[in-house]
Amino acid sequence: MLRKVLVALGGLLILAGIAGIGLFFWYRGSSNSNESIGRFLRNPDANTDLETPAFTQCEGAPFIVPSAGFIGLLWNDDAAPYNALRRHTGIDIFGGQPEGTVPIYAAYDGWLTRLDGWFSTVIIRHDDPLQEGRTIWTYYTHMAAGNGSRSFVADAYPAGTFNVPIEQGTLIGYQGAYSPQFPVAIHLHMSIVTSEPDGSFRNEAILENTLDPSPYFGIELDAMTQRERPVRCREE
């Protein structure tokens, strides 16, 4: 009898171990984005094939790529520091150059706001070009020195700026490494944010408050369906 109990317990422990391993890998995520990002950042000059130029506009897509570099972390990505429970809400473009040198441009016409407390961030309100009558926002951040000594947002948009008209392709700042919570390499984080019922922007840090940027850029940017690097216009 005791032997049967021990065998049963052993079986349960083995099943629990297998389940635990599976849960660990599920939580950690399945994306290979970090591998590609590391390859690029170790030697950007030798990996220019991974870069997408600023102002790239795919046929039939309304947005331009807002900054030059490697589009390394995608929307819905579960690569570290993200995971299966907390996925990336936008795209990260790694310029591979010193901070404060890689320009960032407005992806589409709209109205720019920079709240009083925003050191490295701006947001632009748009009439959604893909859904008539809907308001969306594009959010741009990490535009400051990693040590917090200087903001790289363009001087034309000081803190406290509200609803300033801006055209597609207008300079809004430069890539930086400012990220107090999750310090990473120099890059731009950009996301497409939906609106509250009153028209204000929702919390960008929640995936459900953002939109898949793929149709706006004409590039497959959903990490759950896109595994190839670099990402390119869909017709290529």
Buried (B, 14 or more C-beta within 10 A) or exposed (E): EEEEEEEEEEEEEEEEEEEEEEEEEEEBBEBEBBEBBEBBBEEBEEBEEBBBEBEBBBEEBBBBBBBBBBBBBBBBBBBBEBBBEBBBBBBBBBBBBEBBEBBBBBBBBBBBBBEEEBBBBBBBBBBBBEEEEEBBBBBBBBBBBBEEEBBBBBEEBEBEBEEBEBEBBBEBBBBBBBBEEEEBBBBBBBBBBBBEEEEEBBEBEEBEBBBBBBBBBBBBBEBBEBEEBBBBBBEE
